[in-house]
Amino acid sequence: MSGSILLVSIINGLLTGGIYSVTAIGLTLIWGVMGVSNFAHGTFLMAGMYVTYWLFVLVGIDPYLGLFGSMAFMFVWGWLVQKYLINKIMDAPHYNQFLLTVGISIFMENFVLFLWPDYRQLIVSYQNAGIALGPGLQIDLVRLLAFVASIILSMALYYFLKYTDLGKAIRATSQNKIGAQVVGINVWKIYMLTFGIGSAMAGAAGAVIAPYFPVSFNVGDVFILVTFVVVCLGGMGNFVGALLGGLIIGLAESLGTLIIPGGQKQLITFGLFILILLFRPHGLFRSGGYWQTQ
């Protein structure tokens, strides 16, 4: 194995891990604040891809600018789903939440399949551009842009949650729902806001991968299980854990393809998942972080 191949694998793994991270951050935020395992999260990513695709096709908005439109759309969608569906069963057993979110996912997938049954590809002028790092060593520009956008969004969300009054209200709600209500925080509005933000992060992930990943109704299925592995690896509800967990899984998958065929890279992902459950069931970091589960 040459050093250049190893370096390319490491770089590609980190770039892919950034996408996993921004997707997992939205999921872990929803879990940490509300205790809801959103199995429709991957489908929200798919919806973000389609919003970005049509913004580009119909209006000509570059996908890395269109991500703001995707985030806005998915924020509103997440807000409505939380307000009119998930809020109704917040106190129900977790399997009810599981069935509801799976039902939402199936509905969204089949609705998109009915409208656009064929695979689509978003074509941008810089799709095949790359940045040369040395002889025979190049990284794709679209993957680099996706990684940079993911890290910027993750850091912006971290700042929002840590330093703004609204972010502190979200953290207070996650740590003690009753205490938050005592000091005047409307926890139901915080739940809707949180679910909207988590959905917007999934929409952003869908937007940044649209230039190099096929746009299809079932694309969410590719990401949802890996996203849950990332969340479990980092610690359920732990923001920093989700960020680092995504990078670790992306790196492990990329390096694993040097040993096993690329089509079987999920052996690495779910092998790590089994090891986590056996030896570190709470993840690499303390579950909850700033956001303690209820």
C-alpha positions in Angstrom: 0.0 0.0 0.0 1.5 3.3 -1.1 1.6 6.3 1.2 -0.5 8.4 -1.3 -3.3 5.9 -1.4 -3.4 5.8 2.4 -3.4 9.6 2.5 -6.2 9.8 0.0 -8.2 7.3 2.0 -7.7 9.3 5.2 -8.8 12.5 3.6 -11.8 11.0 1.9 -12.8 9.3 5.2 -12.7 12.6 7.0 -14.7 14.4 4.3 -17.4 11.7 4.4 -17.3 11.8 8.2 -18.2 15.5 8.1 -21.4 14.6 6.4 -22.2 11.9 8.9 -21.4 14.4 11.7 -23.8 17.1 10.6 -26.6 14.5 10.1 -26.0 12.9 13.5 -25.9 16.3 15.3 -29.5 16.9 14.3 -30.5 13.5 15.4 -28.6 13.6 18.7 -30.1 17.1 19.5 -33.6 15.8 19.1 -32.9 12.8 21.3 -31.0 14.8 23.9 -33.8 17.4 24.3 -36.9 15.3 23.8 -35.9 11.7 24.2 -37.3 10.9 20.7 -35.5 8.5 18.3 -36.4 10.0 15.0 -36.3 7.1 12.5 -37.5 9.5 9.8 -34.3 11.5 10.0 -32.8 9.9 7.0 -35.9 10.7 5.0 -35.6 14.3 6.0 -32.1 14.2 4.5 -33.7 12.9 1.3 -36.2 15.7 1.3 -33.4 18.2 1.7 -31.7 16.7 -1.4 -34.9 17.1 -3.5 -35.4 20.7 -2.3 -31.8 21.5 -3.3 -32.2 19.7 -6.6 -35.3 21.6 -7.7 -34.0 25.0 -6.5 -31.0 24.3 -8.8 -33.1 23.0 -11.8 -35.9 25.6 -11.6 -34.2 28.7 -10.2 -30.5 28.0 -10.9 -29.4 28.3 -7.3 -26.1 26.7 -6.6 -26.6 23.7 -4.2 -24.1 25.2 -1.6 -26.3 28.3 -1.5 -29.5 26.3 -1.9 -28.7 24.6 1.4 -30.2 27.6 3.2 -33.5 27.1 1.3 -33.3 23.4 2.1 -32.7 24.1 5.8 -35.6 26.6 5.9 -38.0 24.1 4.2 -37.0 21.3 6.5 -37.2 23.5 9.6 -40.8 24.3 8.8 -41.5 20.7 8.0 -39.9 19.5 11.2 -41.8 22.1 13.2 -45.1 21.0 11.8 -44.4 17.3 12.3 -43.5 17.9 15.9 -46.5 20.1 16.6 -49.2 18.0 15.0 -47.9 14.5 15.3 -45.0 13.8 17.7 -46.3 16.2 20.4 -49.4 14.0 20.7 -47.4 11.0 21.8 -44.6 12.6 23.8 -45.6 10.8 27.0 -46.4 7.5 25.2 -44.0 4.5 25.2 -40.9 4.7 23.0 -42.2 2.1 20.6 -45.1 4.4 19.7 -42.6 7.1 18.8 -40.7 4.5 16.8 -43.8 3.4 14.9 -44.8 7.0 14.2 -41.5 8.1 12.9 -41.1 5.0 10.7 -44.6 5.7 9.4 -43.6 9.3 8.5 -40.6 8.0 6.8 -42.6 5.4 4.7 -45.1 8.1 3.8 -42.5 10.6 2.7 -40.6 8.0 0.6 -43.7 6.7 -1.2 -44.9 10.3 -1.8 -41.6 11.2 -3.4 -41.5 7.9 -5.3 -45.0 8.7 -6.7 -43.9 12.1 -7.9 -40.4 11.3 -9.2 -39.9 7.5 -9.6 -36.6 7.8 -11.5 -33.1 8.6 -10.1 -31.8 12.1 -10.7 -28.4 13.6 -10.7 -27.6 17.3 -10.0 -25.0 18.4 -12.4 -22.8 21.5 -11.6 -20.0 23.0 -13.6 -17.3 22.1 -11.0 -18.6 18.5 -10.5 -15.4 16.9 -11.7 -13.0 19.6 -10.4 -10.4 18.6 -7.9 -7.6 20.0 -5.7 -4.2 18.4 -6.4 -2.2 17.7 -3.3 0.7 16.0 -5.1 1.5 13.6 -8.0 -1.5 11.3 -8.3 -3.1 12.8 -5.2 -6.3 14.7 -5.6 -9.5 15.4 -3.6 -12.9 16.2 -5.1 -13.9 19.8 -4.8 -17.5 19.0 -4.2 -16.6 16.7 -1.3 -14.4 19.3 0.2 -17.1 22.0 -0.1 -19.6 19.6 1.6 -17.2 19.0 4.4 -16.4 22.7 5.0 -20.1 23.6 4.9 -20.9 20.8 7.4 -18.3 21.9 9.9 -19.3 25.5 9.6 -23.0 24.6 10.3 -22.0 22.4 13.2 -19.9 25.1 14.8 -22.7 27.7 14.2 -25.2 25.4 15.9 -22.8 24.8 18.8 -22.4 28.6 19.3 -26.2 29.0 19.1 -26.9 26.4 21.7 -24.1 27.4 24.1 -24.2 31.2 24.0 -27.7 32.5 23.0 -30.7 32.8 25.3 -32.8 30.5 23.2 -30.0 28.0 23.1 -29.7 28.1 26.8 -33.5 27.5 27.1 -33.1 24.4 24.9 -30.3 23.1 27.1 -32.4 23.9 30.2 -35.3 22.0 28.9 -33.2 19.0 28.1 -31.6 18.9 31.6 -34.8 19.4 33.6 -38.2 19.8 32.0 -40.0 20.7 35.2 -37.4 23.2 36.2 -37.5 24.8 32.8 -41.3 25.2 33.2 -40.9 26.7 36.6 -38.7 29.5 35.3 -41.1 30.3 32.5 -39.8 28.3 29.5 -42.5 27.0 27.2 -41.2 23.5 26.8 -43.6 22.6 24.0 -42.4 25.5 21.9 -38.8 24.4 22.7 -39.7 20.9 21.5 -41.0 22.2 18.2 -38.0 24.5 17.8 -35.6 21.6 18.6 -37.2 19.2 16.1 -37.2 22.0 13.5 -33.5 22.6 14.0 -32.7 18.9 13.9 -34.7 18.5 10.7 -32.9 21.6 9.2 -29.5 19.9 9.9 -30.7 16.8 8.0 -31.8 19.1 5.2 -28.4 20.7 5.1 -26.7 17.3 4.9 -28.9 16.4 2.0 -28.1 19.7 0.2 -24.3 19.4 0.5 -24.2 15.8 -0.9 -26.6 16.5 -3.7 -23.9 17.4 -6.2 -22.2 14.0 -5.9 -24.8 11.6 -4.6 -27.8 10.3 -6.7 -31.0 12.0 -5.7 -33.6 9.3 -5.1 -36.5 8.4 -2.8 -34.6 5.8 -0.9 -31.4 7.7 -0.3 -32.3 8.2 3.4 -32.0 4.5 4.0 -28.3 4.7 3.2 -27.7 7.2 5.9 -30.2 6.6 8.8 -28.6 3.4 10.2 -25.1 4.9 9.9 -26.3 8.0 11.6 -27.6 6.0 14.6 -24.3 4.2 14.8 -22.6 7.6 15.0 -24.9 8.9 17.7 -24.4 5.7 19.8 -20.7 5.9 19.3 -20.5 9.5 20.4 -23.0 9.1 23.3 -26.7 9.6 22.9 -27.5 13.4 23.1 -23.8 14.4 23.1 -23.1 17.2 20.5 -19.3 16.9 20.5 -19.6 13.1 20.5 -21.8 13.2 17.4 -19.2 15.4 15.6 -16.3 13.2 16.5 -18.2 10.0 16.0 -19.0 11.0 12.4 -15.4 11.6 11.7 -14.4 8.3 13.2 -17.0 6.3 11.3 -16.1 8.0 8.0 -12.4 7.3 8.6 -13.0 3.7 9.6 -15.1 3.1 6.4 -12.6 4.7 4.1 -9.6 2.8 5.6 -11.6 -0.4 5.7 -12.1 -0.3 1.9 -8.3 -0.8 1.6 -8.8 -4.2 3.1 -12.3 -5.3 2.0 -14.4 -4.4 -1.1 -16.0 -0.9 -1.0 -19.5 -2.5 -1.3 -18.9 -4.2 2.0 -17.7 -1.2 4.0 -20.8 -1.4 6.2 -19.2 -4.5 7.8 -16.8 -2.0 9.4 -19.6 0.3 10.5 -21.8 -2.3 12.1 -18.8 -4.2 13.5 -17.9 -1.1 15.4 -21.6 -0.8 16.5 -21.5 -4.3 18.0 -18.3 -3.5 19.8 -19.8 -0.3 21.2 -22.9 -2.1 22.5 -20.7 -4.8 24.1 -18.0 -2.7 25.7 -19.1 0.9 25.8 -22.9 1.0 25.6 -23.1 4.7 26.6 -20.7 5.7 23.8 -17.2 7.1 23.8 -18.5 10.2 25.7 -20.9 10.7 28.5 -24.5 10.3 27.1 -26.3 13.6 27.2 -23.4 16.1 27.3 -25.1 19.4 27.6 -28.5 17.7 26.8 -29.5 15.2 29.4 -32.1 12.6 28.4 -35.4 12.8 30.3 
